[in-house]
Amino acid sequence: MQYQTINPYTEERIQTFPLHTDQELESIIAKAANAYEADWSRRSLAERGGIVKKAASLLRENTDQYAKLSVLEMGKLFREAQWEVDLCADILDYYADNAAVFLAPEKLLVKSGEAVIESGPLGVLFCIEPWNYPYYQLARVAAPNLMLGNTILCKHAPNVPQCALAFEKLFLDAGAPAGVWTNVFATNEQSATIIADDRIRGVALTGSERAGAAVASEAGQALKKSTMELGGSDPFIVLDDADLDIAVKSAVWGRMQNTGQACTAAKRFIVLDSIADTFISRFKAGLESVKPGDPMDPDTSLGPLCTDAALGLVLKQIDAAVGGGAKILLGGTKLDRRGFFLAPTILTEVRPDNPAYRQEFFAPVAMIFRVENEAEAVKLANDSPFGLGATVITKDIERGKRIARLIESGMVFINEATGSAPELPFGGVKNSGYGRELSHLGISEFVNKKLIRVAAF
């Protein structure tokens, strides 16, 4: 495993970073444990909140600086990178402003005496995070848990090491003691050792099913609380009464955001047959209109995939899909240019026996399915190992809500593609994982809900 910066647009290797040795990791864990026990957990919410809010201010003051790093390391469009940094600042502010309410003691009704539930931290947490939103993924863990009083070690993805170091420095610059948030350049084997360490009290992972299964098993064997935010193959249902302007605009954005590299991106487009021809024609035109190019150029609307390996994987998936009977309506190939660019792709006639039917495409690849009625749409939407997000497009809001309740997912959006905000809980069911991040739920995962009981005299 190498932690290195390779520009996905130029294919240039920029910098390589050394792995932490076992001895260095031992020192890092000890420092995080000491920071928790002797300092951070003992500070008031107001003190912790001041530092978290300072970090939010630093993000806003240096938005472009942080954004350019993610453009460099994973090829994100600059304007999307700016939006991500702003969202992270909002998340930090949200928990700094609301943690006192979320963590307020809860008095219980008892027959005699007094009983109260108080919320406290667990200790040192270990998080393993992906590259696709190199700051947002970290902020979702950092904001609630730092406000709670936990300290955190983070193993970020190997292709975004500079983003990882920048996020670590952010909290030091904001005034946090060393050890409160620490980046580690560790191998998977070292990560297993970290998880097993008695000083680690919780594990959070955002990543693939494979990674989730391995890390959840390691956490379970060590009796550690864990949360898993895993993959998704989100259905995007277009009903027969849909406003097609909204449907097409949301579909193009929902599939193309972050160059299709989002677990909550719209991936399976389920369209009622009566409007399918019109929707497909307009959706295809929307994808054809995107402009590949330099992610820093404001006119660019299609960036590269994050790595050459990611491009190679999706090309193999497309080949396997076609071998299984799928038809390519659009794209399906690498663009003939420098950089890890995939042409926007539409697959049709993907049957249940096709390997692509139950896979996640982490790239600008859309699968389109035609159905006769809403019952078929719901059945197809639920015929997936994943259950992260979903979208329903309809003019009848009550109809949309009724269908939303039938969809097996952690989130459903009506008349918009899946999105994120600090106050909206994020998480899934089935193979998309367990646990929730963001909202008041996100601060309730790695918490000690302690009962304090006072007997009556």
C-alpha atoms as one frame of an Amber mdcrd trajectory, in Angstrom:
protein
   0.000   0.000   0.000   1.317   3.443  -0.967  -0.004   6.814   0.124   0.605
   9.018  -2.861  -0.750  11.960  -4.798  -1.360  11.190  -8.477  -3.199  13.882
 -10.416  -6.097  12.076 -12.172  -6.271  14.798 -14.841  -2.594  14.825 -15.821
  -1.719  11.285 -14.607   1.362  12.825 -12.972   2.740  11.334  -9.753   3.189
  14.319  -7.430   4.320  12.997  -4.059   4.600   9.787  -2.028   4.252   9.611
   1.753   5.892   7.029   4.034   3.813   4.634   6.089   3.828   4.998   9.839
   5.909   2.339  11.536   4.422   0.130  14.237   6.391   2.101  16.816   5.051
   5.395  15.496   1.495   4.059  15.601   1.958   2.979  19.215   3.031   6.512
  20.075   0.077   7.971  18.152  -2.450   5.764  19.963  -0.904   6.616  23.323
  -1.086  10.327  22.562  -4.754  10.051  21.511  -5.589   8.092  24.673  -3.796
  10.614  26.852  -5.478  13.536  25.094  -8.841  11.896  25.780  -8.253  11.000
  29.410  -6.289  14.013  30.613  -7.727  16.831  28.552 -10.365  16.642  25.847
 -13.040  14.600  27.640 -12.708  16.870  30.689 -13.315  20.090  28.807 -16.741
  21.694  28.795 -18.970  21.590  25.740 -18.391  25.305  25.360 -14.611  24.852
  25.272 -14.796  22.046  22.737 -17.368  23.981  20.748 -15.092  27.004  20.515
 -12.385  24.937  18.851 -14.810  23.170  16.504 -16.294  26.530  15.471 -12.796
  27.914  14.910 -12.125  24.990  12.576 -15.302  25.855  10.662 -14.121  29.462
  10.334 -10.725  28.350   9.047 -12.411  26.219   6.391 -14.456  29.183   5.220
 -11.446  31.493   5.223  -9.418  29.042   3.138 -12.081  27.344   1.016 -10.138
  27.519  -2.231  -6.938  26.216  -0.656  -8.687  23.102   0.667 -10.705  22.664
  -2.524  -7.640  22.731  -4.772  -6.125  19.842  -2.835  -9.108  17.608  -3.543
  -9.035  18.651  -7.224  -5.361  17.698  -7.338  -5.704  14.360  -5.563  -9.022
  12.906  -6.764 -10.024  15.033  -9.744 -13.120  16.663  -8.241 -14.561  19.626
 -10.137 -13.358  22.788  -8.409 -16.856  24.174  -7.833 -17.954  20.852  -6.309
 -14.846  20.886  -4.128 -15.696  24.392  -2.915 -19.233  23.233  -2.099 -17.835
  20.289  -0.129 -15.594  22.514   1.989 -18.528  24.834   2.726 -20.667  21.840
   3.718 -17.958  20.665   6.117 -17.924  24.090   7.770 -21.704  23.910   8.111
 -21.439  20.467   9.743 -18.853  21.653  12.247 -20.947  24.706  13.130 -24.103
  22.586  13.394 -22.702  20.316  16.073 -20.919  23.126  17.917 -24.229  25.001
  18.078 -26.515  22.062  18.878 -24.490  19.546  20.888 -25.710  20.932  24.216
 -29.312  20.245  23.220 -28.534  16.806  21.762 -26.576  15.751  24.856 -28.815
  17.292  27.514 -29.474  15.011  30.512 -32.748  13.100  30.294 -34.724  12.822
  33.515 -36.662   9.587  33.891 -40.042   9.190  35.535 -39.441   6.862  38.488
 -41.581   5.759  41.439 -39.159   7.068  43.992 -35.882   8.901  44.202 -34.241
  10.269  41.086 -32.937   8.841  37.816 -31.266  10.574  34.919 -29.502   9.506
  31.728 -26.378  11.509  30.943 -24.459  11.356  27.656 -20.700  10.971  27.769
 -17.869   9.965  25.443 -16.461   6.468  24.953 -12.786   7.223  24.363 -10.521
   6.935  21.328 -12.265   6.144  18.043 -10.707   4.775  14.860 -12.244   5.812
  11.548 -11.435   4.513   8.076 -12.606   6.843   5.324 -12.766   6.921   1.496
 -11.395   9.375  -1.030 -14.525  10.478  -2.883 -15.410  13.303  -0.496 -12.036
  13.713   1.195 -13.193  16.318   3.740 -16.938  15.684   4.054 -16.405  12.042
   5.006 -14.104  13.181   7.815 -16.299  16.036   9.002 -19.257  13.680   9.475
 -17.238  11.742  12.059 -15.234  14.622  13.499 -17.935  17.152  14.320 -20.273
  15.072  16.538 -17.579  13.007  18.197 -15.192  15.837  18.993 -18.092  17.748
  20.527 -18.984  14.643  22.550 -15.435  14.449  23.918 -14.055  11.472  21.993
 -10.644  11.653  20.316 -10.103  10.197  16.863  -7.505   8.393  14.787  -8.204
   8.449  11.055  -6.917   6.186   8.306  -7.805   8.036   5.123  -7.698   6.639
   1.580  -4.187   6.174   0.128  -4.848   8.465  -2.856  -5.738  11.592  -0.811
  -2.854  11.907   1.670  -2.532  15.684   1.367  -6.239  16.153   2.114  -5.796
  13.886   5.141  -2.884  15.930   6.460  -4.705  19.202   5.797  -7.692  18.031
   7.875  -5.421  17.010  10.744  -3.704  20.407  10.650  -7.091  22.142  10.597
  -7.843  21.135  14.191  -4.342  21.885  15.408  -4.631  25.347  13.865  -8.019
  25.736  15.557  -6.425  25.117  18.957  -7.136  21.434  19.590  -4.504  19.598
  21.642  -2.273  17.123  19.813  -3.966  13.728  19.762  -7.541  14.980  19.438
  -7.633  14.275  15.678  -4.698  12.349  14.229  -4.120  11.075  10.704  -2.369
   7.717  10.287  -0.739   6.315   7.157  -1.363   2.664   7.965  -1.725  -0.624
   6.115  -4.788  -2.831   6.413  -2.811  -5.162   8.676  -1.841  -2.280  10.932
  -5.467  -1.144  10.954  -6.510  -4.545  12.290  -3.966  -4.141  15.090  -5.308
  -0.678  15.888  -8.879  -1.994  16.065  -7.817  -4.752  18.462  -6.017  -2.314
  20.777  -7.766  -1.957  24.134  -7.464   1.828  23.981  -9.701   1.993  20.898
 -13.365   2.077  21.908 -15.188   2.429  18.594 -14.723   1.987  14.850 -16.382
   3.923  12.022 -15.943   3.002   8.381 -17.217   4.448   5.133 -16.305   2.266
   2.199 -17.109  -0.840   0.205 -19.023  -3.956   1.211 -15.749  -5.906   1.244
 -14.026  -3.419   3.522 -17.114  -3.196   5.715 -17.334  -6.945   6.190 -13.653
  -7.174   7.145 -13.617  -4.208   9.523 -16.976  -5.061  11.137 -15.680  -8.569
  11.802 -12.487  -7.224  13.382 -14.459  -4.747  15.504 -16.910  -7.435  16.563
 -14.146  -9.824  17.607 -12.685  -7.018  19.711 -16.134  -6.150  21.146 -15.982
  -2.607  19.777 -18.998  -0.554  18.773 -18.947   0.119  15.031 -20.824   1.987
  12.336 -20.675   1.027   8.662 -21.542   3.392   5.807 -21.124   1.173   2.769
 -22.078   1.098  -0.905 -25.287   1.925  -2.666 -27.050   1.400  -5.955 -29.751
   3.983  -5.457 -32.997   3.668  -7.428 -34.352   6.766  -9.149 -38.052   6.185
  -9.857 -39.808   8.332 -12.457 -43.573   7.934 -12.197 -46.021   8.518 -15.042
 -47.167  11.876 -13.610 -43.643  13.230 -13.202 -42.612  16.715 -14.250 -40.052
  15.669 -16.840 -38.098  18.891 -16.536 -37.502  18.102 -12.864 -36.958  14.415
 -13.625 -34.295  14.963 -16.265 -32.470  17.741 -14.435 -32.394  15.718 -11.208
 -31.386  12.540 -13.041 -28.432  14.127 -14.820 -27.190  15.795 -11.642 -27.925
  12.727  -9.535 -25.843  10.476 -11.776 -23.067  12.913 -12.675 -22.340  14.541
  -9.300 -18.743  13.915  -8.276 -18.248  12.231 -11.683 -20.604   9.488 -10.514
 -18.321   8.595  -7.609 -20.829   8.807  -4.775 -22.460   6.009  -2.794 -25.721
   7.985  -2.863 -25.595   8.837  -6.569 -28.630   7.823  -8.617 -27.619   4.623
 -10.387 -30.703   2.587 -11.325 -33.248   4.634 -13.271 -36.655   2.972 -13.042
 -39.110   4.623 -15.423 -42.771   3.916 -16.080 -43.188   2.746 -19.632 -45.711
   5.414 -20.666 -43.106   8.174 -20.347 -39.926   6.135 -20.772 -39.154   7.060
 -24.378 -39.301  10.776 -23.672 -37.340  10.547 -20.441 -34.623   8.341 -21.931
 -34.187  10.610 -24.945 -33.830  13.717 -22.795 -31.646  12.007 -20.203 -29.313
  10.745 -22.936 -29.082  14.241 -24.375 -28.242  15.595 -20.930 -25.371  13.162
 -20.495 -24.137  13.832 -24.017 -23.928  17.544 -23.235 -21.382  17.250 -20.417
 -17.963  18.685 -21.159 -14.847  16.794 -20.083 -11.777  18.796 -19.214  -9.620
  20.385 -16.551 -11.458  20.151 -13.193 -10.242  23.671 -12.376 -11.940  25.086
 -15.496 -15.419  26.444 -14.633 -16.686  25.279 -18.040 -15.809  21.646 -17.309
 -18.729  19.450 -16.270 -17.057  16.016 -16.420 -13.931  15.333 -14.437 -11.701
  12.251 -14.461 -12.205   9.216 -12.280 -10.027   9.148  -9.195  -7.421   6.617
 -10.329  -6.371   4.498 -13.280  -7.414   1.431 -11.275 -10.924   2.841 -10.794
 -11.214   3.444 -14.531 -10.009  -0.073 -15.284 -12.517  -1.578 -12.853 -15.548
   0.147 -14.322 -14.489  -0.758 -17.886 -14.375  -4.416 -16.772 -17.836  -4.024
 -15.209 -19.219  -2.613 -18.448 -17.660  -5.427 -20.489 -19.153  -8.011 -18.107
 -22.552  -6.322 -18.321 -22.507  -6.432 -22.116 -21.334 -10.033 -21.980 -24.369
 -10.744 -19.825 -26.765  -9.275 -22.395 -26.876  -5.548 -21.596 -26.966  -2.983
 -24.373 -24.903   0.203 -24.456 -27.099   3.162 -25.321 -24.347   5.693 -24.717
 -20.622   5.698 -23.976 -19.039   2.623 -22.476 -15.449   3.540 -23.287 -12.487
   5.505 -22.010 -12.310   8.944 -23.560  -9.445   9.368 -26.017  -7.563  11.968
 -24.056  -5.115  12.364 -21.196  -6.523  11.604 -17.759  -8.702   8.880 -16.276
 -11.882   9.853 -18.148 -14.838   7.554 -18.801 -17.462   8.578 -21.320 -20.879
   8.994 -19.647 -22.532   5.631 -20.099 -26.094   4.302 -20.263 -26.847   0.589
 -20.066 -30.227  -0.902 -20.927 -31.689  -4.411 -20.922 -29.870  -5.359 -17.723
 -31.614  -8.527 -16.561 -31.534 -10.080 -13.073 -29.067 -12.747 -14.243 -26.609
 -10.085 -15.441 -23.731  -9.476 -12.990 -24.300  -5.730 -13.336 -27.847  -6.022
 -11.995 -26.691  -6.217  -8.368 -23.463  -4.258  -8.631 -22.604  -0.701  -7.742
 -21.115   1.409 -10.545 -18.857   3.992  -8.913 -18.567   6.017 -12.098 -20.829
   7.910 -14.546 -22.724   4.768 -15.568 -26.525   4.672 -15.499 -28.721   1.585
 -15.818 -32.230   2.203 -17.159 -35.166  -0.093 -16.445 -38.690   0.194 -17.879
 -41.654  -0.937 -15.784 -45.417  -0.988 -16.366 -46.640   0.353 -13.031 -45.571
   1.673  -9.635 -45.832  -1.730  -7.994 -43.217  -3.054 -10.413 -41.120   0.045
  -9.785 -41.065  -0.558  -6.020 -40.346  -4.261  -6.464 -37.416  -3.541  -8.751
 -36.112  -0.771  -6.480 -36.026  -3.223  -3.568 -34.464  -6.020  -5.628 -30.958
  -5.027  -4.617 -28.475  -5.983  -1.929 -28.167  -2.269  -1.145 -30.470   0.083
   0.720 -28.859   3.484   1.049 -30.834   6.223  -0.734 -33.596   6.552  -3.309
 -35.458   9.167  -5.329 -39.090   9.344  -6.405 -40.220  11.873  -9.025 -43.955
  12.616  -9.034 -46.317  15.589  -9.007 -48.455  13.817  -6.397 -46.546  14.304
  -3.142 -48.752  11.942  -1.125 -48.192   9.271  -3.757 -44.470   9.903  -3.486
 -44.562   9.561   0.306 -46.550   6.326   0.057 -43.984   4.838  -2.320 -41.124
   6.163  -0.182 -42.449   4.162   2.770 -42.309   0.985   0.667 -38.698   1.420
  -0.444 -36.104  -0.474   1.567 -33.531   2.245   2.152 -32.244   4.582   4.806
 -33.162   7.728   2.870 -35.744   8.656   0.232 -35.934  11.989  -1.587 -38.997
  13.180  -3.459 -38.526  15.378  -6.529 -34.797  15.788  -5.973 -31.755  13.586
  -6.188 -30.162  12.429  -2.971 -28.426  15.236  -1.103 -26.839  16.033   2.227
 -27.141  18.641   4.951 -25.986  18.706   8.587 -29.515  18.269   9.916 -30.385
  15.280   7.673 -29.450  11.803   8.953 -27.270   9.767   6.608 -27.127   5.970
   6.496 -28.598   2.825   5.038 -29.888  -0.693   5.564 -29.111  -4.132   4.122
 -25.598  -4.263   2.601 -25.380  -0.482   2.733 -24.427  -0.793   6.381 -25.721
   0.304   9.757 -25.606   3.323  11.993 -26.317   6.955  11.175 -24.223  10.042
  10.683 -25.299  13.705  10.757 -28.406  15.166  12.464 -29.064  14.473  16.141
 -28.612  10.778  15.379 -24.969  11.202  14.441 -23.910  12.239  17.927 -25.668
   9.230  19.471 -23.539   6.452  17.990 -20.323   6.553  20.031 -21.811   7.750
  23.287 -22.094   6.333  26.793 -25.728   6.733  27.822 -25.052   6.513  31.532
 -27.814   5.984  34.078 -27.359   7.865  37.346 -29.846   6.625  39.964 -30.377
   8.289  43.330 -32.263   6.270  45.910 -35.059   7.781  47.947 -34.490   8.152
  51.689
